[in-house]
Amino acid sequence: MPSVISISKLAKHYQVPEREAGLKAAAKGLFKRTYKTVKAVDEISFDIQPGEVVGFLGPNGAGKTTTLKMLSGLLHPTSGGLSVLGYEPAKRNHDYLRQITLVMGNRNQLSWDLPALDSFDLQRAIYSIPTDEFKRTRDEFVELLELRDLVQKPVRNLSLGERMKMEFVGALLHKPKILFLDEPTLGLDVTMQKRIRSFVAEYNKRYGATVLLTSHYMADVEALCRRVIVIHHGRLLFDGDLAALVEKFSAFKTVGFTLDNPAADLSQYGDVVSIDGSRVMMRVPKEKTSAVTSRLLTELSVDDLTVEAAPIEDVIESVFAVRKEALE
Amino acid sequence: MKRYFDFYTSMMRVSVLEQWQYPIANYFYMIGMLAEPVIYMVVWSAVAEQQGGSVGGYTPGSLAAYYIVWTLVRQMNIAFTPYGWEWRIRQGRLSMSLLRPMHPLHEDVAFFAGWKVVMIILWIPLALVLSLIFKPDLNPTLLDGVIFFVAIWMAYLIRTVTLSLLGMVTFWTTRVSALFELYFAAELILSGRLVPLSLMPDWVQRAAWFFPFRWAFGYPIEVLVGNMSVNDLFIGLGMQFVWVFFGAVFVSQIWKIAIRRFSAVGG
C-alpha cells in the first residue's frame, strides 16, 4: 500500500542572530551580525501508511511541532523530500488543505464570543461542505463528544475541556483524511483526556483517517498508537512498535507486593520506589525479575505480587539517555 | 465564485454577530474617533468665518458636511493594520488561517466588511446629532450618491491592500510600528484627512494624485460634498480601480515571497 506521508531526509534549519551580553557587543552587532544555525529538524525520514495512528514523541524542542508544521504546509523545509497524499505541503494547494487538519492544544479557531454553532457554519463555508452533509457530520460529532447541551453557549463560557472538544468538532467537520494532532489534550483533566482519545480512535475507525500525534501524556500514546517515532535534537532516534520500544529500552520492571512489615530492609532485592501502607513498589533490573520475585515469595512471604513493564515515560526517558551520547 | 460568495456572507455574518456582542464598546470607540474630525471642523470653521465666511471655497456649512462625511469614510476605510499583522503572527492566528483552503486576506476583507455593517448602523444617530449641531451644507445628486456608495467600498479595498503590503513587512522584521507611523503621517497630509486637499498647496495636491491616500479618503468625501463634474467623478473611480487592481497584484506577488519566510513563531 502506498504511503500517505513520505518524508526523506527532511530538514529545517533556522539562522538565529546571537551576540555576547553588554553594550560593546550590542554596538558591534550594529555593524556585523553573527548568526548561529539551529537545526530544528535534521534529516529525518519515515513513511506512514493510510489509517495508521502514529505517536510522534520527543522532549520539548525536539522538533516535533516544526515537523508537524512542515507536514501541514505552514513551514517551508530547508531541504529534503516531503510528500503528503501526493502533495507538496509547502505549496498549500487548496485541495490538499481540504484533506488535512492540524489541531494544536494551545490554539483555537472558534469565535470566542459566539456559540460554537456559528463557527461551525463558517467552517462549512470555508470548506464548501454541502449543507446536508455538514449537518449530518456536525450532529454525529456533537453526539460522539456529548456536546448537545453546549453548542449554543458562547465559547467563552465553556471550560477548557469543553472548548477543546468543540475545537475537534470544528477541525474535523470537513472529514480530513489526515489529522496532525499537536498536544491535543494539553491541560485537560483525566476524564476529558480520555474522552478526546476515544473520539480520535472512533474517528480513525469510522473514516480510516491517518493520525500523527504528539503528546507529553503517555496515556494518549499508549491508548492510540501502536507505532511511535521518537526524535531528539531534530534527529530520529526510534521508529517502530510501541511494544518493541518498551522491550528494547526498558531496563527495569516494576514489582509490586504487599508486605506485613514494609520497614524491612529490601535493598538487596531492588530499588524501592514507594511504600504506601503495606504496599511496596520496587524497581528491578529486567533480567533479574524472575530471580527477585522467587526470592521475595520464598524469603518474605509476600502477597498480591505483580510485575509490570516500566511506565512508558521512563522508557522514553531512557531512549533519550541512551542516544544522547551518540548525538553529542 | 459561489464558494467565495458563501464564504463572504458567512464571515460577514459572524463578524456582525461578534460586534453586536459589544455595542456599547463599539459606540465608545466610535465616539472617541469623533474627536479628531470635530476639532478639524471647529478650527476650519473659525478660520472660514474670520476670512469673511469661506476658506478656499469652503463655508462653515460645507466644512461641516466634509467632516461629517469624513466620519463615515473613516469608519469605512478601517482595515487590518500592521499592528494586527504582528499580533496575529505572535498569537499563532495566522497559522490557523494558513491551514484553511482560502487566502487569509479574504478572511480580513470579509471580517472588516461585516464590522462596517454594524458601525454604519451605529454611525447614523451620531451623524444626525452632528448634523443638528453643525448644520452641514450637503446637496448630492443621485449619481453622487451611487458613486459615493461604490467609492467608500473601493476606499476600503485600497486601504486593505496598502496596509496589507505594510503588514507583510512583519515577515522580515517584527518592528513595523515605525514604518506605520510614517505611513500615517503621509496619509494625514496627502489624503484629505487633516484638511480638504483643495486647501493644501498646489504641489501637495499634485503629489496626492500619485499616492493611494487621496483615493482611500479624500476622494469619496469630495464625491458627496465637492460638486465634482461627472468627468472627475469617473476619473476618481477609475483611479480607485487602478489602485485596487495593482495593489492586489502586488500583494499577491509579495505574499508568495513573504510566506516562505514565515516561521510560525507564535504557533
Interface residues (C-beta under 8 A of the other chain):
Chain A: Y14 K69 S72 G73 L74 L75 H76 R92 H94 D95 L97 R98 I100 T101 L102 M104 N106 R107 Q109 S111 D113 L114 D118 S119 D121 L122 R124 A125 I126 Y127 S128 P154
Chain B: R3 D6 F7 T9 S10 M11 R13 V14 L17 E18 Q21 Y22 G92 S95 M96 L98 L99 R100 P101 M102 R260 F262 S263 A264 G267
